[in-house]
Amino acid sequence: MPRRKILVVGAGPVGAVAALACARLGHEVTLLEAQPKVDDSPRASTTQPPTLEILAELGLIGEYERVGLVARTFQFWDRPTRQLIAEFDFEHLRGETPFPYVVQTEQHKLANMAINAMGRMPNAKVLMGHGVTGISQKDSEVKIETDHGPFTADYVIGCDGGRSIVRKQLDIDFEGYTWPERFLVVTTKFDFAAALGCCTRNYMAGPEEWTNLFKVAGDDLKGRWRAVFNTREDEPDEEALSDAAVRARLSRVFVPEDKRSYLHLNLYKVHQRVAKQFRKGRVFLCGDAAHVNNPIGGLGLNCGIHEAWDLANLLSGEKPDLDAYERRRRPLNIEYVQEQTVANKKRLEERDPAKREARFDELRRMAGDSAKHKQFLMRASLLESSRRAAGS
Ligand SMILES: Cc1cc2nc3c(=O)[nH]c(=O)nc-3n(C[C@H](O)[C@H](O)[C@H](O)COP(=O)(O)OP(=O)(O)OC[C@H]3O[C@@H](n4cnc5c(N)ncnc54)[C@H](O)[C@@H]3O)c2cc1C
């Protein structure tokens, strides 16, 4: 297999996986990260079955499951009436994948795991505190400028997140829109499963305000919950982050008054955007640098990891078909990630009572019919998109 010089920009979970995958395929890899350490703010945790398949190929799955929580089911609730609408069970995917479940592992654990694995490989280098500032390319190589001097490579993979410098340097449009409301993540030790009888992944629809509840292991593996809420469109950030507003939100998701303390708050803007191109010359975009979406359904990071894996394998071919990456990955992101996350958001926030009931009925019908149940999960888990990518 040809040994190529590959630079990966950004040691988030996608960059770290892209770099490890390229290194395991024998390439000479350098991972450049602007920050001194991996960002450990609470973001993605839901890891879908096809992503677990990739982590198994990379030799990370044992550790990944050990520091996360295995979740076989997820539930839809009507929040105002506190009524369970439908439960979906990944056991329906047995036979389709060796991993008929998701694993809730915080994304910084994955990035650190992949970086540690690279530390044992002579052909891989990780340079933290190296911010990329510019890119230029010729037919035969790419040059990257950093605040520690220049680097050259055969190929560059830009995994530097939603505000990607790589994408901006390539002058590629980030097409799409930003939602008017923001999402608030409240991390708490309150045990929602014990209090509400819910599972570890829950979507609670509400016409004024919805809530998603997820359990994660935490760095201490003692378990904690993330409650995600929409803000009002006209709600100032300071108000959403105020103690009174946070406690009021927790009360609306049935947390008793003496249990409304919390560990962490995260308020963020939500976008649906896809880069117009996923490649220019010898430079590729991967993960959030290529696309961003609302997190409902846990798809964005998963899709980024599938791209990283796909690209590492593509660049290992004798004469790589560079166009294949964008040709395959861009439509898959639009169809499986953008469209599904927008539909997931609409399902939660529907205001019209008749349409809400119709959406709930549809969920009940799908959950109650084994074939439809499986079909829904094939899409929702990105297994269908992964199988399509493999066949294209
Ligand atoms: C609250 C929340 C919950 C989410 N939940 C889920 C979920 O359950 N499932 C899911 O699939 N997705 C989820 N997402 C989305 C997920 O977090 C992102 O898709 C993911 O972080 C993308 O990873 P990435 O590696 O592409 O980018 P990032 O994680 O943004 O990493 C980019 C890295 O590049 C570095 N960088 C930036 N500029 C430079 C530069 N110039 N030079 C060098 N390095 C640079 C940054 O410091 C950073 O380390 C969620 C997002 C949020 C906000």
The ligand as an ORCA input file, in Angstrom:
! r2SCAN-3c Opt
* xyz 0 1
  C     -24.621     19.991     22.897
  C     -24.258     19.176     21.681
  C     -24.639     17.855     21.662
  C     -24.310     17.072     20.568
  N     -24.711     15.761     20.563
  C     -24.364     14.968     19.514
  C     -24.647     13.552     19.540
  O     -25.210     13.017     20.519
  N     -24.258     12.806     18.457
  C     -23.612     13.379     17.382
  O     -23.300     12.648     16.421
  N     -23.308     14.707     17.354
  C     -23.658     15.514     18.399
  N     -23.266     16.839     18.404
  C     -22.384     17.361     17.346
  C     -20.925     17.059     17.668
  O     -20.542     17.612     18.910
  C     -20.029     17.587     16.558
  O     -20.514     17.055     15.355
  C     -18.570     17.190     16.800
  O     -17.938     17.944     17.806
  C     -17.764     17.375     15.515
  O     -16.455     16.946     15.723
  P     -15.294     17.551     14.880
  O     -14.086     16.795     15.310
  O     -15.671     17.589     13.445
  O     -15.194     19.086     15.316
  P     -14.852     19.741     16.778
  O     -15.287     18.786     17.831
  O     -15.440     21.063     16.716
  O     -13.287     19.754     16.756
  C     -12.549     20.676     15.960
  C     -11.141     20.791     16.513
  O     -10.371     21.606     15.639
  C      -9.591     22.490     16.403
  N      -9.251     23.657     15.571
  C     -10.064     24.676     15.189
  N      -9.408     25.552     14.441
  C      -8.129     25.073     14.327
  C      -6.964     25.552     13.652
  N      -6.970     26.700     12.960
  N      -5.830     24.840     13.745
  C      -5.798     23.665     14.447
  N      -6.869     23.180     15.108
  C      -8.024     23.876     15.045
  C     -10.481     22.824     17.595
  O      -9.731     23.340     18.676
  C     -11.109     21.461     17.881
  O     -10.315     20.700     18.759
  C     -23.580     17.642     19.474
  C     -23.200     18.986     19.509
  C     -23.521     19.747     20.589
  C     -23.095     21.192     20.621
*
